[in-house]
């Protein structure tokens, strides 16, 4: 039950991110937002930890700033997995990933 609430919270965060960040758009309805929430949750749970370990040396060298780049690349990778999701460039992906991470954290604190 807790997982369902988390995915729904991520769905709300994705919807807010699409409305707030210029250059990030979704063509479709709430079904697409739910698919994005599931995809983002899977990326965060499975792929991101592996990539964090693999990129640990460059993250240490950049004093943690590379983690922002990694999140932006993962956010941008969602466009490959969900065709109805569009990100216009790396800056939009960076800002979108930052906003999505903050909103997801806030919603999880509320839940």
N, C-alpha and C positions, 0 to 999 in steps of 0.2 A: 504494500500500500504506500509505503514511504517513497518507493521508486516512482510510482505513478505521479505522486505529488511533485517530485523533483522534475520529472519530464514535463509536466504541465507548467511548472515554474519556469523552466528553460524556454518553453513555448511562449510564455508571456514576455520573457526577456528578449527573445528573438523578435517578437512583434514590436516591442518598444524600440529595439535597435534599428529595425527597418524603418520605423517612422522618424527616428532622431538623426541617423547618420546619412548624410548625402552620399550618393553613389552606391548605396546598398538597396536593392529592391527585390521584391518577390512578386512573381506573376502567378496568381492563384489565391485561393481562399485559406481558411483556417486549416484545411487538410495539409496544405503545403507547409504551413508553420509548424504543424505537429510533426511532419516528416523531418523538417529541419531540426526540431528539438530532439528527436530520437537520434538523428545522425550526429549532432553536436555532442550529445551525451555519450554516444559510443566512441567518438573521436577522443573526447576528454578522458574516458575511462580506459581505453585500450591503446590508442596510438600515441597520445601525448606523453605518458610516462616512459615509453620506450624511447621516444625521440629526446626527451629530457636527459636520459642517461647517456645516449649517444652524443649529444651536443654539450655535455657537461664541461669539457675543457674550454670551448669557446664561450660558454656562459660565464665561466670563472674569469676568463681573460677580459671580457667586456663588463665585468662586475654586475652580471645579471640582466643586462639590457638585451641580450640576445633572446631571452625568454619572450619579450614582446614581439620580436621578429618571428619566432616560432609559432606563437599564437596567431599572428596575422597570416602566416602561411597555411596554418590549419583552417582558419576561417575562410581563406580564399579557396582552399581545397574542397570546401563544401559545395562550391559552384560546379565541380566535376561530378559530385555524387548526387546532387539535386539540380536538375536542369532548369527548374523554375526559379532558382536563386541566382541573382546577378550581383557581382561586385565590380565596380568600374575600374579599380586600380589598386595598387599596393597601399596607398595612403588611406583609401576608403576601407580596405581590409584591416589595416592597423587600427584605425579609429573604431571600426565595427567590433573587432576582437576585444579592444579595451572596454568599450561600452557594454558589450555582452558579458564579459567577465565580471565587471562591477555589478551589473544588474542581477546576474545569476547569484553572485555572492549575497547581495542584499535580500533577494527573494528566499534563498536558503536560510538566511538568518531569521527571517520572518516565519518560515515553515518550521 
